[in-house]
Amino acid sequence: GRLEAVTQQMGYHPQYLDSFLKTQHYLMHMDGPLPFDCRHYIAIMAAARHQCRYLVNLHVLQFLRAGGDPQWLRGLDFIPPKLRNLNEINKILAHRPWLITKEHIEKLLKISEWSWSLAELVHAVVLLAHCHALASFVFGCGCEQDEGPGGRGSLKPLSPGNQCFCEATAGNGCSQELLRINRKRSLDSCMELDSLRERMQRIHVETEGREEMRLLQQDREEGEGQGADVGVQDGTEHCSDPSAGLFPLTDTDGEVTGATNLACYMQDPDFGYQDFARRDEDQTQVFRVQDYSWEDHGFSLVNRLYSDIGHLLDEKFRMVDGLQSSAMAKRQGCEPSVFKRGIWNYIHCMFGIRYDDYDYAEVNQLLERMLKVYIKTVTCYPEKTNSEMFDRFWKQFKHSEKVHVNLLILEARMQAELLYALQAITQYMI
């Protein structure tokens, strides 16, 4: 369950990192409405929408550690209908959150054998938004560096090493209490990697069998002959057979390897972001924060249905808003708060969220073209981000300042998804 690539990048802003890790830990490992294995599977579904192999592989391992059924890792066709029914709002929230309605909520909560409770749904929605936004950060900061020869490489990590999730918090401002909780209660604590490898091997042999191994070997041989069309990813080949699904494998040395195919975790893979400004007239109207805001509406609802998560999310939103950005703002000739608000409001604008008290002409004055292209790509289709884009925007700026922009993207995007989802839940309750 290592998150070192993410924590190294966030470590440029240790106060924020502390807040992020507390939220991540609470969502995944502390008491809550959803079972632990389901939490990690929902995270897999969310990360797969953006083809984020880094997060998918991370949660595949955590899913197994939490006692999850290995058969679920074969894809959506092998999971309970209740979880599979979450696919529609996962897709909408990831790409066009303005399309979510109270009818989507009603369908999930409808009394049946597979119905969700309100508390479970709120937990799931927060998980989806969290993982979608984290995928943006992963791609935006180049955290996919270990994904095979085609990987982008590390973008100036703080330090080398293979510390695991709870170790990564040390020295980054994370409280000792959080470290104690991590060690004592986390289902994702630092297990012996050797025993995990053995378990992965056993699971693979039991579920796939010799015939599957033969087919896999055949795929590998074919893949070697196809070159760039079948790339090696994280030590395993991309399976040409979609039915093989995304299943954790082991290589010839017994190393735990990752996903072979992300398609099995998605339905309607062609569904993606579309510019909100180009919507049809009969579609959703502009979302006005004056009518429904995080501070006045979303916070109280989410905190009531999923105890304490509202406080953690609110702290994270406030933390990113309070990060120092004087150097960035000075280069743009404005106050830090003005510069950050310009980025935040630009991101929300791409999702159809508007602030009546803001002059949007400021966005074009504050944000140069390359920065706007970068922000839009990382926000709306992060899987298309590449290292050249990262290098080209603000060449004169420090790496920590670029990470700061990615943190703003992460939090603004997450809040946007939450606003739409929580508003739909509110409308359903009313």
PEVENFEN-V173114 format. One record per pair of residues at least 6 apart in sequence whose ideal C-beta (glycine too) atoms are under 8 Angstrom apart, sorted by the first residue. I is the first residue (numbers start at 1). J is the second residue. Records with the same first field share a line. If there is no record, write none. Layout:
BEGIN
I = J ; J
END
This chain:
BEGIN
1 = 58 ; 61 ; 62 ; 65 ; 164 ; 165 ; 188
2 = 58 ; 162 ; 163 ; 164 ; 165 ; 168
3 = 24 ; 58 ; 165 ; 168
4 = 161 ; 162 ; 163 ; 164 ; 168
5 = 54 ; 138 ; 143 ; 144 ; 145 ; 146 ; 154 ; 157
6 = 134 ; 137 ; 138 ; 141 ; 143
7 = 17 ; 21 ; 165 ; 168 ; 169 ; 172
8 = 157 ; 158 ; 159 ; 168
9 = 137 ; 141 ; 143 ; 155 ; 157 ; 158 ; 403 ; 406
10 = 16 ; 17 ; 20 ; 172 ; 403 ; 407
11 = 17 ; 158 ; 172
12 = 158 ; 399 ; 400 ; 403 ; 404
13 = 323 ; 400 ; 403 ; 404 ; 407
14 = 172 ; 173
15 = 173 ; 319 ; 322 ; 323
16 = 316 ; 319 ; 320 ; 323 ; 407
17 = 169 ; 172 ; 173 ; 174
18 = 169 ; 172 ; 173 ; 174 ; 175 ; 178
19 = 312 ; 315 ; 316 ; 319
20 = 316
21 = 168 ; 169 ; 172 ; 174 ; 178
22 = 174 ; 175 ; 178 ; 312 ; 315
23 = 130 ; 309 ; 312 ; 313 ; 315 ; 316
24 = 130
25 = 178 ; 181 ; 182 ; 186
26 = 32 ; 308 ; 309 ; 312
27 = 39 ; 123 ; 126 ; 127 ; 130 ; 309
28 = 36 ; 39 ; 40 ; 43 ; 62 ; 187 ; 188
29 = 36 ; 182 ; 185 ; 186 ; 187 ; 188
30 = 181 ; 185
32 = 39 ; 123 ; 306 ; 309
33 = 117 ; 119 ; 120 ; 122 ; 123 ; 306
34 = 42 ; 120 ; 123 ; 124 ; 127
36 = 66 ; 67 ; 187
37 = 63 ; 66 ; 67 ; 68 ; 69
38 = 83
39 = 66 ; 123 ; 127
40 = 59 ; 60 ; 62 ; 63 ; 66 ; 68
41 = 59 ; 63 ; 68 ; 72 ; 79 ; 83
42 = 83 ; 86 ; 90 ; 124 ; 127 ; 128 ; 131
43 = 55 ; 59 ; 127 ; 131
44 = 55 ; 56 ; 59 ; 60 ; 63 ; 265
45 = 76 ; 83 ; 86 ; 87 ; 90 ; 128 ; 265 ; 266
46 = 90 ; 94 ; 127 ; 128 ; 130 ; 131 ; 132 ; 135
47 = 54 ; 55 ; 56 ; 59 ; 131 ; 134 ; 135
48 = 56 ; 246 ; 262 ; 265 ; 266
49 = 90 ; 91 ; 94 ; 95 ; 132 ; 135 ; 266
50 = 94 ; 132 ; 135 ; 136 ; 139 ; 381 ; 382 ; 383
51 = 262 ; 383
52 = 135 ; 138 ; 139 ; 144 ; 382 ; 383
53 = 144 ; 147 ; 233 ; 234 ; 258 ; 259 ; 262
54 = 138 ; 143 ; 144 ; 146 ; 147
55 = 131 ; 134 ; 135 ; 138
56 = 246 ; 258 ; 259 ; 262 ; 265
57 = 234 ; 248 ; 258 ; 259
60 = 73 ; 246 ; 248 ; 258 ; 259
61 = 196 ; 248 ; 256
62 = 187 ; 188
63 = 72 ; 73
64 = 70 ; 73 ; 196 ; 199 ; 200 ; 203 ; 248
65 = 187 ; 188 ; 191 ; 196
66 = 187 ; 188
70 = 203 ; 207 ; 247
71 = 78 ; 207
72 = 78 ; 79
73 = 245 ; 246 ; 247 ; 248
74 = 207 ; 245 ; 246 ; 247 ; 264
75 = 245 ; 246 ; 264 ; 265
76 = 84 ; 87 ; 264 ; 265 ; 266 ; 267
77 = 264
78 = 245
80 = 114
81 = 114
82 = 114 ; 115 ; 116
85 = 107 ; 108 ; 114 ; 116
86 = 108 ; 124 ; 128
87 = 266 ; 267
88 = 104 ; 107
89 = 100 ; 104 ; 108 ; 125 ; 128 ; 421
90 = 128
91 = 266 ; 267 ; 268 ; 271
92 = 99 ; 100 ; 104
93 = 100 ; 125 ; 128 ; 129 ; 132 ; 417 ; 420 ; 421
94 = 128 ; 132
95 = 271 ; 272 ; 273 ; 274 ; 380
96 = 273 ; 274 ; 276
97 = 351 ; 416 ; 417 ; 420 ; 421
98 = 276 ; 279 ; 283 ; 284 ; 287 ; 351 ; 352 ; 420
99 = 283 ; 284
100 = 420 ; 421 ; 424
101 = 424 ; 427
102 = 424 ; 425 ; 427 ; 428
104 = 424
105 = 121 ; 424 ; 425 ; 427 ; 428
106 = 428
108 = 115 ; 116 ; 121
109 = 115 ; 116 ; 117 ; 118 ; 121 ; 428
116 = 124
118 = 305 ; 425 ; 429
119 = 305 ; 306
121 = 425
122 = 301 ; 302 ; 305 ; 306 ; 422 ; 425
123 = 306 ; 309
125 = 418 ; 421 ; 422 ; 425
126 = 302 ; 306 ; 309 ; 313 ; 418
128 = 417
129 = 414 ; 417 ; 418 ; 421
130 = 414
132 = 413 ; 414 ; 417
133 = 409 ; 410 ; 411 ; 413 ; 414 ; 417
134 = 410
135 = 382 ; 383
136 = 378 ; 379 ; 382 ; 406 ; 409 ; 410 ; 413
137 = 143 ; 406 ; 407 ; 409 ; 410
138 = 144 ; 382
139 = 378 ; 382 ; 383 ; 385
140 = 378 ; 382 ; 385 ; 390 ; 406 ; 409
141 = 155 ; 390 ; 402 ; 403 ; 406
142 = 152 ; 153 ; 154 ; 155 ; 387 ; 390
144 = 151 ; 152
145 = 151 ; 152 ; 153 ; 154 ; 155
146 = 234
147 = 233 ; 234
148 = 231 ; 232 ; 233 ; 234 ; 235
149 = 231 ; 232
150 = 231 ; 232 ; 233
152 = 386 ; 387
153 = 387
155 = 387 ; 390 ; 399
156 = 399
163 = 170
164 = 190
165 = 182 ; 188 ; 190
166 = 179 ; 182 ; 183 ; 186 ; 188 ; 189 ; 190
167 = 190
169 = 178 ; 179 ; 182
170 = 179
182 = 189
183 = 189
193 = 256
196 = 256
197 = 250 ; 254 ; 255 ; 256
200 = 248 ; 249 ; 250 ; 256
201 = 250 ; 254
203 = 248
204 = 247 ; 248 ; 249 ; 250
207 = 247
208 = 216 ; 247
212 = 244
215 = 241 ; 244
216 = 239 ; 244 ; 249
219 = 237 ; 239 ; 240 ; 241 ; 244
220 = 237
222 = 230 ; 240
223 = 230 ; 232 ; 237 ; 238 ; 240
230 = 237 ; 238 ; 240
231 = 237 ; 238
232 = 238
233 = 258 ; 259 ; 260
234 = 257 ; 258 ; 259
235 = 251 ; 255 ; 257 ; 258
236 = 249 ; 251 ; 257 ; 258 ; 259 ; 260
237 = 260
238 = 260 ; 261
239 = 245 ; 260 ; 261
242 = 261 ; 263 ; 264
244 = 260 ; 261
245 = 260 ; 261 ; 264
246 = 259 ; 260 ; 261 ; 262 ; 263 ; 264 ; 265
247 = 259 ; 260
248 = 256 ; 257 ; 258 ; 259
249 = 257 ; 258 ; 260
250 = 256 ; 257
251 = 257
263 = 269
272 = 381
273 = 380 ; 381
275 = 350
276 = 349 ; 350 ; 351 ; 352
279 = 352
284 = 352
286 = 352 ; 353 ; 354
287 = 351 ; 352 ; 353 ; 354 ; 419 ; 420 ; 423
288 = 353 ; 354 ; 356
289 = 348 ; 353 ; 354 ; 355 ; 356 ; 419
290 = 355 ; 356
292 = 298 ; 419 ; 422 ; 423 ; 426
293 = 419
294 = 314 ; 317 ; 415 ; 418 ; 419
297 = 422 ; 423 ; 426
298 = 418 ; 419 ; 422 ; 423
299 = 310 ; 313 ; 314
300 = 310
301 = 422 ; 425 ; 426
302 = 309 ; 310 ; 313 ; 418 ; 422
303 = 309 ; 310 ; 311
304 = 310
313 = 414 ; 418
316 = 411
317 = 411 ; 415
320 = 407 ; 408 ; 410 ; 411
321 = 340 ; 344
323 = 340 ; 404 ; 407
324 = 336
325 = 336 ; 339 ; 340 ; 401 ; 404
326 = 336
327 = 397 ; 398 ; 401
328 = 336 ; 339 ; 397 ; 401 ; 404 ; 405
329 = 335 ; 336 ; 338 ; 339 ; 340
331 = 396 ; 397
332 = 339 ; 366
334 = 366
338 = 362 ; 366
339 = 366
340 = 408
341 = 358
342 = 362 ; 363 ; 366 ; 367
343 = 366 ; 367 ; 375 ; 405 ; 408 ; 409 ; 412
344 = 408 ; 412
345 = 355 ; 358 ; 360 ; 363
346 = 363 ; 367 ; 372 ; 375
347 = 375 ; 379 ; 408 ; 409 ; 412 ; 413 ; 416
348 = 354 ; 355 ; 412 ; 415 ; 416
349 = 360 ; 363
350 = 376 ; 379 ; 380
351 = 413 ; 416 ; 417 ; 420
353 = 416 ; 419
363 = 372
367 = 375
368 = 393
370 = 392 ; 393 ; 394
371 = 393 ; 394 ; 405
373 = 389 ; 393
374 = 385 ; 389 ; 390 ; 392 ; 393 ; 405
375 = 405 ; 409
377 = 384 ; 385 ; 389
378 = 385 ; 406 ; 409
379 = 409 ; 412 ; 413
390 = 402
393 = 402
394 = 401 ; 402
END
